[in-house]
Amino acid sequence: MPEACPVCHQTYEPEPGFYYGAMYISSGFSTAVLLGIGFLLYYLANDPPLWVYVTTVAVAVLAVTPLLFRYARAVMLYGVGGASFDPRYLSR
């Protein structure tokens, strides 16, 4: 992974260990997926057995883990790291 963006020169890791906080954000995203699927199964599938909940949530969280990882790092970088969106760089 390069150390900085080739277009805007934003550093991807402002300090060593910066993204340890992203693990907590990713955990929150995973919890939201778990609760959302749990409520959907409860109301749409008429409260299926426990193994259905466990299997469905495990498969869903494993399937979206790359997205959760990426977006947790983006939230950490924009929320805490001081990065900001600049539309001038969209066309490059």
C-alpha positions in Angstrom: 0.0 0.0 0.0 1.4 3.4 -0.9 2.2 5.8 2.0 0.1 8.6 0.4 -2.5 9.3 -2.2 -0.8 10.0 -5.6 -3.4 12.6 -6.4 -4.0 14.7 -3.3 -1.0 13.5 -1.2 -3.1 12.6 1.9 -1.2 10.2 4.1 -3.0 6.9 4.6 -1.5 6.4 8.0 -1.2 9.7 9.9 0.6 8.0 12.8 1.7 4.5 13.8 -1.2 2.4 15.1 -3.8 5.0 13.9 -6.2 2.4 12.6 -6.5 0.4 15.8 -9.6 2.6 16.5 -11.1 1.4 13.3 -11.5 -2.0 14.9 -14.0 -0.5 17.2 -15.9 1.1 14.4 -15.9 -2.1 12.4 -17.2 -3.9 15.5 -20.1 -1.4 15.6 -20.8 -2.0 12.0 -20.8 -5.8 12.6 -23.2 -5.3 15.5 -25.5 -3.2 13.3 -25.5 -6.0 10.7 -26.2 -8.6 13.4 -29.1 -6.6 14.8 -30.6 -5.8 11.4 -30.5 -9.4 10.3 -31.8 -10.6 13.7 -34.8 -8.3 13.5 -35.5 -9.2 9.9 -35.4 -12.9 10.7 -37.6 -12.5 13.7 -40.3 -10.6 11.9 -40.1 -12.0 8.4 -39.3 -15.7 9.2 -41.5 -15.9 12.3 -38.8 -16.4 14.8 -36.8 -19.4 13.3 -34.7 -21.8 15.4 -31.4 -20.5 16.9 -29.2 -22.3 14.4 -30.8 -20.2 11.6 -30.0 -17.0 13.3 -26.4 -18.0 13.9 -25.8 -19.4 10.4 -27.4 -16.4 8.7 -25.6 -13.8 10.7 -22.2 -15.6 10.4 -22.5 -15.9 6.6 -23.7 -12.3 6.2 -20.9 -10.8 8.4 -18.3 -12.9 6.7 -19.6 -11.8 3.3 -19.5 -8.0 4.1 -16.3 -8.0 6.2 -14.2 -6.5 3.4 -16.7 -3.6 3.1 -16.8 -3.2 6.9 -13.0 -3.1 7.0 -12.8 -0.5 4.2 -15.5 1.8 5.5 -14.3 1.6 9.1 -10.9 2.9 8.0 -12.6 5.6 5.9 -14.7 6.7 8.9 -11.6 6.8 11.1 -9.6 8.7 8.5 -12.3 11.3 7.8 -13.6 11.5 11.4 -10.4 11.6 13.4 -7.6 11.9 10.9 -8.6 15.3 9.6 -9.0 14.2 6.0 -11.6 16.1 4.0 -13.4 15.7 0.7 -12.3 18.0 -2.1 -14.4 17.7 -5.3 -11.5 19.1 -7.4 -9.8 15.7 -7.3 -12.8 13.8 -8.7 -11.9 14.2 -12.4 -8.4 12.9 -12.0 
